[in-house]
Amino acid sequence: MIDAAWEKLTFTWDPIAPSLAQGATDAYALGYLEVEPTDMSGLFRLDLLNEVLGQMQVPVIEVLL
């Protein structure tokens, strides 16, 4: 089973920021956060990562929250 799952695993450089934003929204809706989440764009600083990705000729990451 692990071998079959491993073949389907995809690694990515992308921190998948929208999933963090959705998790915060859900946590607030469920009462786990006292303050409604607002702008989380400052959580992701991708300049160094994108510099390395550019050197590797790999598409850079754009965080869209």
Contacts in CASP RR format, 6 or more apart in sequence:
PFRMAT RR
TARGET T0000
AUTHOR 0000-0000-0000
METHOD contacts of the structure
MODEL  1
MIDAAWEKLTFTWDPIAPSLAQGATDAYALGYLEVEPTDMSGLFRLDLLN
EVLGQMQVPVIEVLL
13 49 0 8 1.000
13 53 0 8 1.000
13 58 0 8 1.000
13 61 0 8 1.000
14 61 0 8 1.000
15 44 0 8 1.000
15 46 0 8 1.000
15 61 0 8 1.000
15 63 0 8 1.000
17 40 0 8 1.000
17 43 0 8 1.000
17 44 0 8 1.000
17 63 0 8 1.000
17 64 0 8 1.000
17 65 0 8 1.000
18 64 0 8 1.000
18 65 0 8 1.000
20 40 0 8 1.000
20 43 0 8 1.000
21 37 0 8 1.000
21 40 0 8 1.000
21 65 0 8 1.000
24 33 0 8 1.000
24 37 0 8 1.000
24 40 0 8 1.000
25 37 0 8 1.000
27 33 0 8 1.000
27 37 0 8 1.000
28 35 0 8 1.000
28 36 0 8 1.000
28 37 0 8 1.000
39 65 0 8 1.000
40 65 0 8 1.000
41 63 0 8 1.000
41 65 0 8 1.000
44 63 0 8 1.000
46 60 0 8 1.000
46 61 0 8 1.000
46 63 0 8 1.000
49 61 0 8 1.000
50 60 0 8 1.000
50 61 0 8 1.000
53 59 0 8 1.000
53 60 0 8 1.000
53 61 0 8 1.000
54 60 0 8 1.000
END
